[in-house]
Amino acid sequence: MASSTVAVTRRFDKDLLVEFDSTADAIGISPTSAMTVFMKQFVAHRGFPFEVKVPAPRKDEYIQEMDEIFAEMRAGKAEAHELVEA
């Protein structure tokens, strides 16, 4: 059975594409091969072959967010909430 290929055009963030190409090169495969591996795994799993979720904030981002919440509380701008166990 002969395999046929098609040219695919998609739009990606420029910086992401540069990082993708660089990473593929670093592990010794072409970006096209990397996308082929991903696509085959996507089809085999009938979805993403890995967990997709919102990333946890970095430590410095979390500290900044908590500092802002604390400052609002000290300034009397925060509301009191009861804790509810689920």
C-alpha angles and dihedrals in degrees: 000000000000119000120223128200133205132201112246126200119200133159120239136173106271096229092047091051092051090051091046093051091046093050093048090050092048091057092045104252134107120254087244091055091048091053090046091054090049093048093049091050091045090054094043092051093039087232139013114348089218139041114281115202142136107284119244113253118261115257094254091049091050093049091049092049092049091047090053092049091048091050090052090050092050090048090053093245097118126090124229115242130190116234112242122199115221 
